[in-house]
Amino acid sequence: MASAAVHGGRFRSINWAAGIFSTFWLLIVMLPIYWIVITSIKSQAEYFVTNPFVPSSEPTLDAYRLVFEAGIVRYFVNSVIVTIGAVIPAVAVSFMAAFAIIRSKPNRFIRSSNSVFLMGLAIPLQATIIPVYLIIIRLHLYDTLLALILPSIAFAIPLSVLVLSNFIRDVPNELFESMRLDGASEWQTLWRLALPLTRPALVTVTIYNALLIWNGFLLPLVLTQSPDLRVLPLALWTFQGQYGINVPAVLAAVLLSALPILALYVVGRRQLLSGLTAGFSK
């Protein structure tokens, strides 16, 4: 299934099978996105009487108007507060912990700390939701945004430490030794050497954790109940009535909630891709 083509005096192999499969897979991925976009500009009545994959003959922004009238801006602000409030501390703590695990002399405490972080990867959120709920109640944090931020930090740390540890391990030891010979302290080495060199990995874990927390549903469902404290995933309930669901409004809300994560990916996509592979090169 491969042929050759002349390009600048050189022969270049063309893999037709890979091209056809990639195009087919792209169509599969784009089909739901296409359906979300065209459905969000339909009226609720038109959605039930027309073919779901046929664009609207009379496009309307009523679904978006309804979404904004339902208070999506408030839900958006809540999601931003929870995401930023959880991602920044989680990445900062994970970065310092990873540096300490890799650059410190091996001892029982370091080995135990690393084992604890690895054990965190094996514990799913669903298995701990009841203990987390009881702890939040005891701390009198139920129905607050802090009740969402603190558990999100805890569940974001294990994988972040693993990724950053592998990345810091690949930094040549000679660079750290030269910093020490110049009289730099551990903190100066951490922020002036390790931080710039691990930027792709930091971007990777930041985007990954932001995506998980932004789309989180279980913690907001269990740990909050006030309408004013809803985040975007819970806001979709606003468009569910007793006898039906306003599908165009739901999809309009889904599309609006995905835009910030899409923008974050576009800004950091290069460092994200390099961070996904560089830390595991050995």
C-alpha positions in Angstrom: 0.0 0.0 0.0 3.0 2.3 -0.2 4.3 4.1 -3.2 7.1 6.6 -3.9 7.0 10.2 -5.1 9.8 12.5 -6.3 10.3 15.6 -4.1 13.3 17.9 -4.7 15.2 15.1 -6.5 14.6 12.6 -3.7 12.2 9.7 -3.4 9.7 10.0 -0.6 7.6 7.0 0.5 3.9 7.5 0.7 2.0 5.3 3.1 -1.5 5.3 1.6 -2.9 2.9 4.3 -1.9 5.3 7.1 -3.3 8.3 5.3 -6.6 6.6 4.6 -6.9 5.4 8.2 -5.9 8.8 9.6 -8.5 10.5 7.5 -11.2 8.0 8.5 -10.3 8.4 12.2 -10.4 12.2 11.8 -13.9 12.0 10.5 -14.9 9.8 13.4 -13.5 12.3 15.9 -14.9 15.4 14.2 -18.5 13.9 13.8 -19.5 14.5 17.4 -18.0 18.0 17.4 -19.9 18.8 14.2 -23.2 17.5 15.8 -22.7 19.6 18.9 -22.1 22.8 16.9 -25.0 22.4 14.5 -27.4 21.3 17.3 -26.5 24.2 19.6 -27.8 26.7 16.9 -31.1 24.9 16.5 -34.3 25.6 18.4 -35.6 22.9 20.7 -38.6 22.3 18.4 -36.4 22.0 15.3 -34.1 19.5 17.1 -36.9 17.0 17.5 -38.3 17.2 14.0 -35.2 17.4 11.8 -32.4 15.0 11.0 -29.8 15.4 13.8 -26.9 15.7 11.3 -28.5 18.2 9.0 -27.7 21.9 9.7 -30.5 24.2 10.7 -32.5 25.9 8.0 -33.1 28.8 10.4 -30.1 29.0 12.8 -30.7 30.7 16.1 -28.7 31.7 19.2 -31.6 31.2 21.5 -29.8 28.3 23.2 -26.8 30.5 24.0 -29.1 33.3 25.2 -30.8 30.8 27.5 -27.5 29.5 28.8 -26.3 33.0 29.8 -29.7 33.8 31.4 -29.4 30.7 33.5 -26.2 32.0 35.0 -23.4 30.3 33.2 -21.1 33.2 33.9 -21.3 32.5 37.6 -20.7 28.8 37.1 -17.8 29.6 34.9 -16.2 31.8 37.6 -16.7 29.0 40.1 -14.9 26.6 37.8 -12.1 29.0 37.2 -11.6 29.5 41.0 -11.6 25.8 41.7 -9.3 24.9 38.8 -6.7 27.6 39.5 -7.0 27.2 43.3 -6.2 23.4 42.9 -3.8 23.3 40.0 -1.3 25.9 41.2 -0.7 24.4 44.6 -0.8 20.9 43.3 1.9 21.6 40.6 4.0 23.6 43.0 4.0 20.9 45.7 4.5 18.1 43.1 7.5 20.0 41.6 9.2 20.4 45.0 8.5 16.9 46.0 9.8 15.5 42.7 13.0 17.5 43.1 13.5 16.3 46.6 12.9 12.6 45.7 15.4 12.7 42.7 18.1 15.0 44.0 18.2 14.0 47.7 20.4 11.3 49.1 18.4 8.0 49.3 17.1 7.3 52.7 14.1 5.6 54.4 12.0 8.8 54.4 12.6 9.6 50.7 11.7 6.0 49.8 8.6 6.0 51.9 7.5 9.3 50.5 7.9 8.0 46.9 6.0 4.9 47.8 3.1 7.0 49.2 2.9 9.0 46.0 2.9 5.8 43.9 0.2 4.3 46.1 -2.0 7.4 45.3 -2.1 6.4 41.7 -3.8 3.1 42.6 -6.6 4.7 44.6 -9.5 5.9 42.5 -11.6 8.9 43.5 -14.8 6.8 43.7 -13.3 4.6 46.4 -12.5 7.5 48.7 -15.5 9.8 48.2 -17.2 8.7 51.5 -14.1 9.3 53.6 -13.5 12.6 51.8 -17.1 13.6 52.5 -16.8 12.8 56.2 -13.6 14.8 56.5 -15.1 17.8 54.7 -18.1 17.6 57.1 -15.8 17.5 60.2 -13.8 20.5 58.9 -17.0 22.4 58.4 -16.2 23.0 54.7 -19.2 21.4 53.2 -20.9 23.4 50.5 -17.9 25.7 49.9 -15.5 26.0 47.0 -12.7 25.1 49.3 -14.3 21.7 49.7 -13.6 21.1 46.0 -10.2 22.6 46.0 -8.5 20.6 48.8 -9.4 17.1 47.5 -8.6 18.1 43.9 -5.1 19.1 45.1 -4.6 15.7 46.8 -5.7 13.7 43.8 -3.6 15.7 41.4 -0.3 15.3 43.2 0.6 11.6 42.7 0.6 11.6 38.9 2.2 15.0 38.8 5.1 13.8 41.0 5.6 10.7 38.8 5.8 12.8 35.6 8.0 15.5 37.1 10.3 12.9 38.8 11.0 11.2 35.5 11.7 14.5 33.8 14.0 15.8 36.5 15.9 12.4 36.4 16.8 13.1 32.8 18.5 16.4 33.6 22.3 15.9 33.5 23.8 15.7 36.9 26.7 17.9 35.8 24.4 20.9 35.7 23.4 20.4 39.3 27.1 19.9 40.3 28.1 23.1 38.6 25.4 25.1 40.4 26.7 23.7 43.7 30.3 24.6 42.9 29.1 28.2 42.2 27.7 28.3 45.7 24.0 28.0 44.8 21.7 26.7 47.6 19.2 23.9 47.0 16.4 26.5 46.6 18.4 28.5 44.1 19.1 25.2 42.2 15.4 24.4 42.3 14.2 27.6 40.9 17.0 28.7 38.6 18.0 25.4 37.1 15.3 22.7 37.6 12.4 25.0 37.0 13.4 26.3 33.5 14.5 22.8 32.4 11.3 21.1 33.5 9.0 23.7 31.9 7.5 21.3 29.3 6.7 18.8 32.1 5.2 21.5 34.2 3.0 22.6 31.3 2.0 19.0 30.7 0.8 18.3 34.3 -0.8 21.7 34.5 -2.9 21.2 31.4 -3.7 17.6 32.4 -4.8 18.4 35.9 -6.7 21.5 34.7 -8.6 19.3 32.3 -9.5 16.8 35.0 -10.6 19.4 37.6 -12.4 21.5 35.1 -14.5 18.5 34.0 -14.9 17.1 37.5 -18.4 16.0 38.4 -18.4 13.7 41.4 -16.8 16.0 43.9 -19.0 19.0 43.1 -22.1 16.6 43.2 -21.3 15.2 46.6 -19.6 18.2 48.4 -21.8 21.1 47.3 -25.5 21.7 47.1 -26.1 25.5 46.7 -27.0 26.6 43.2 -24.6 29.6 43.6 -21.6 27.2 44.1 -22.3 25.0 41.0 -19.4 24.5 38.6 -19.9 24.0 34.9 -20.4 20.2 34.8 -23.2 20.6 37.4 -24.7 23.6 35.5 -25.9 21.2 32.8 -28.6 20.1 35.3 -30.1 23.6 34.9 -31.5 22.6 31.5 -33.1 19.4 32.6 -36.8 19.7 33.2 -39.3 17.3 34.7 -40.3 15.8 31.4 -37.4 16.5 29.1 -34.0 18.1 28.5 -33.3 21.2 26.4 -30.7 19.5 24.2 -29.6 22.6 22.2 -29.1 24.5 25.5 -27.1 21.6 27.0 -24.8 21.4 24.0 -24.4 25.2 23.9 -23.2 25.0 27.5 -20.9 22.1 26.7 -19.4 24.0 23.8 -18.8 27.2 25.9 -17.3 25.1 28.8 -14.9 23.5 26.4 -13.5 26.7 24.9 -11.2 27.6 27.9 -9.5 24.2 27.8 -9.2 24.3 24.1 -7.5 27.7 24.3 -5.2 26.4 27.0 -4.2 23.5 24.8 -3.6 25.8 21.8 -1.3 28.0 23.8 0.7 25.2 25.4 0.5 22.4 22.8 4.2 22.4 21.8 5.4 22.1 25.4 2.6 19.7 26.2 3.7 17.2 23.4 7.4 17.5 24.4 6.5 17.0 28.1 4.5 13.9 27.4 7.6 12.1 25.9 10.7 13.7 27.2 10.3 12.5 30.8 10.2 8.9 29.7 13.0 8.9 27.2 15.2 6.5 29.2 
